Every structure is written in structure tokens, then in C-alpha cells.
Amino acid sequence: ELLKYRKKHDILVEEVAVAKIPTTWGEFNLHAYNNVLDNKEHLALVKGEVKGKEDVLVRIHSECFTGDVLSSRRCDCGSQLHKAMKTIDENGQGIVLYLRQEGRGIGLYNKMRAYNLQD
């Protein structure tokens, strides 16, 4: 019951930092947030003025170290992220929510073990 109440009434995510980030796809504002329930950090890449807008492009992206950073050929996560950033740049505004939940929540170690099963 307490958890249900907190989710409904408490502020569960707090912004902790903002920085301008120059990228291949133009300048974005990088917002860092902390989830107060589990202390996980999540990010929002924001381009343009999106506050109060109704039609805003949004990409929800789960962290993928192997795809996003290493450009692994086992997934297309990195290319999906880059395509979203390019599309947002071309549109002039939008948001990429970058959720720090490697492997959609299974973690990097388990993801690496799963890669070994694919071989």
C-alpha cells in the first residue's frame, strides 16, 4: 500500500544536472535524473523548445553498451539511437529518453552471457 501511495503522490524522479552537449546531430541539452526509489540515473537528450508542445518526437531508448558504444553487430541499438537523434535534429526539436537499464534490465553481465549462447 505504501508503495502504491508513493508512486501516486511522491516525486520519484529528480533532475540533478543539465549540460549542453555538441553531437554529430547538433547541440542537445543533456538532462540527468535520479530515480529516488532505486537511485538509478536516467538521461534525457532534449533538442529545441519542447515544453508545452503537443507534437514532440520522443525516442525511449534502453541503454545498450555493446550497441551504443561498441557498435556491436549483434544488435541495432546504436543505429536506432543515432537515427532518432538525426531525425530529431532534422525536425528541430525532440527528446531521447535514455534509460539506464542495460539489456532492458537484465544487466551487462547477463547480456554478455546471452551473447555466448548465441555463438
Secondary structure, 3 states (H helix, E strand, C coil): CHHHHHHHHCCCEEEEEEEEEEECCEEEEEEEEEECCCCCEEEEEEECCCCCCCCCCEEEEECCHHHHHCCCCCCCHHHHHHHHHHHHHHHCCEEEEEECCHHHHCCHHHHHHHHHHHC
